[in-house]
Amino acid sequence: MPMRIGAVLFLALLLPACSSRVPYLPGAEPARRAYTKPSSKAAGVIATARSVKGKRYKWGGHSPAEGFDCSGLIYWVYRRHGVKVPRVSWRQYTAGRFVAKNNIRPGDIVFYKVQTGKSVHVGIVTEKGTFIHSPRSGKGVTESDMRNPFWMEHYVGARRLL
């Protein structure tokens, strides 16, 4: 009998926890987010960024011939579409308009704090919930999932340039 009461008590405590809503945590994103179809200008920006996937990382680089660092990729891509943007990431962080995390759209730029100091990492949001960026030496321009726990943990903001 005591075993049965213990099991009932355990289930009584467990079931409400399983069915209750998970509280909102600042910085947390839903596991699946519906991304909007990009505007024609954003689609062009994304296509240009994808055209250099695999190009090597080069600190200070801002062209396909020499390679790209993260901010150099943003600088090169957006200038191809007539958008003037500062060359370095910490200045890009003040360009355009602020975008709330729940309002990010394809073509926006997203920022991550992955090192100490003034430096921030930056990439271009796609229609797939990914972002295109030039992450580090030894790895070329790539597309990464924004829902990856690493990127979610290091997210610091987004800007709209288009």
LOPAKOL-838720 format. One line per field, with one value per residue (C-alpha): residue number from 1; residue in one letter; z, y, x. Coordinates in steps of 0.25 Angstrom, whole numbers, plus 5000, padded with zeros to 4 digits. Layout:
// LOPAKOL-838720
pos	NUM	...
code	A	...
pz	Z	...
py	Y	...
px	X	...
//
This chain:
// LOPAKOL-838720
pos	1	2	3	4	5	6	7	8	9	10	11	12	13	14	15	16	17	18	19	20	21	22	23	24	25	26	27	28	29	30	31	32	33	34	35	36	37	38	39	40	41	42	43	44	45	46	47	48	49	50	51	52	53	54	55	56	57	58	59	60	61	62	63	64	65	66	67	68	69	70	71	72	73	74	75	76	77	78	79	80	81	82	83	84	85	86	87	88	89	90	91	92	93	94	95	96	97	98	99	100	101	102	103	104	105	106	107	108	109	110	111	112	113	114	115	116	117	118	119	120	121	122	123	124	125	126	127	128	129	130	131	132	133	134	135	136	137	138	139	140	141	142	143	144	145	146	147	148	149	150	151	152	153	154	155	156	157	158	159	160	161	162
code	M	P	M	R	I	G	A	V	L	F	L	A	L	L	L	P	A	C	S	S	R	V	P	Y	L	P	G	A	E	P	A	R	R	A	Y	T	K	P	S	S	K	A	A	G	V	I	A	T	A	R	S	V	K	G	K	R	Y	K	W	G	G	H	S	P	A	E	G	F	D	C	S	G	L	I	Y	W	V	Y	R	R	H	G	V	K	V	P	R	V	S	W	R	Q	Y	T	A	G	R	F	V	A	K	N	N	I	R	P	G	D	I	V	F	Y	K	V	Q	T	G	K	S	V	H	V	G	I	V	T	E	K	G	T	F	I	H	S	P	R	S	G	K	G	V	T	E	S	D	M	R	N	P	F	W	M	E	H	Y	V	G	A	R	R	L	L
pz	5000	5003	4990	4983	4990	4986	4972	4971	4978	4968	4957	4963	4964	4950	4941	4944	4941	4928	4923	4928	4919	4919	4924	4914	4916	4911	4899	4896	4883	4879	4873	4860	4855	4843	4835	4824	4810	4807	4799	4785	4791	4802	4793	4784	4797	4801	4787	4786	4800	4796	4783	4792	4801	4803	4800	4810	4823	4823	4835	4829	4816	4808	4794	4788	4783	4796	4805	4816	4830	4836	4835	4821	4816	4820	4814	4801	4800	4803	4795	4783	4785	4787	4802	4809	4822	4831	4829	4843	4851	4864	4855	4847	4860	4860	4845	4840	4849	4862	4860	4872	4872	4870	4857	4850	4835	4823	4819	4833	4840	4853	4863	4873	4884	4883	4888	4898	4895	4885	4874	4870	4860	4849	4838	4828	4832	4821	4819	4825	4839	4836	4835	4825	4831	4830	4844	4846	4840	4834	4831	4819	4817	4822	4826	4840	4848	4857	4866	4869	4885	4883	4874	4883	4895	4888	4881	4884	4874	4860	4850	4837	4826	4815
py	5000	5011	5007	5010	5024	5027	5024	5032	5044	5043	5043	5055	5063	5059	5061	5076	5078	5071	5078	5092	5103	5106	5120	5130	5131	5144	5141	5127	5125	5115	5102	5104	5119	5122	5131	5140	5140	5150	5163	5163	5172	5163	5151	5158	5160	5146	5140	5149	5144	5130	5132	5133	5121	5113	5126	5126	5134	5145	5155	5168	5162	5168	5162	5148	5149	5151	5145	5150	5153	5154	5169	5169	5159	5168	5180	5174	5168	5180	5189	5180	5184	5199	5199	5207	5200	5202	5193	5187	5179	5188	5200	5191	5189	5203	5203	5203	5201	5192	5179	5172	5157	5153	5162	5157	5155	5150	5160	5166	5165	5158	5160	5150	5153	5141	5148	5158	5172	5181	5170	5165	5154	5157	5150	5151	5144	5135	5130	5117	5122	5121	5132	5133	5137	5136	5130	5128	5124	5110	5111	5118	5126	5116	5116	5113	5110	5122	5112	5105	5106	5113	5124	5126	5127	5137	5146	5161	5168	5170	5182	5184	5191	5189
px	5000	5011	5018	5004	5002	5017	5014	5001	5008	5020	5010	5002	5014	5020	5007	5005	5020	5019	5007	5010	5016	5030	5033	5039	5054	5060	5069	5062	5056	5045	5051	5044	5043	5035	5044	5037	5040	5051	5048	5054	5065	5068	5068	5078	5087	5086	5089	5101	5106	5103	5111	5124	5121	5134	5143	5154	5155	5165	5166	5164	5159	5147	5147	5146	5160	5167	5156	5147	5147	5132	5131	5138	5127	5116	5123	5125	5111	5103	5112	5109	5094	5096	5096	5107	5112	5124	5135	5137	5127	5126	5123	5113	5106	5101	5097	5083	5072	5071	5063	5056	5060	5046	5045	5058	5056	5064	5074	5076	5090	5092	5103	5109	5119	5129	5142	5146	5149	5141	5140	5127	5124	5114	5106	5094	5081	5075	5061	5064	5067	5082	5092	5104	5117	5132	5135	5150	5163	5163	5148	5142	5129	5118	5104	5100	5087	5083	5076	5090	5091	5105	5100	5087	5096	5105	5094	5095	5086	5082	5081	5073	5081	5070
//
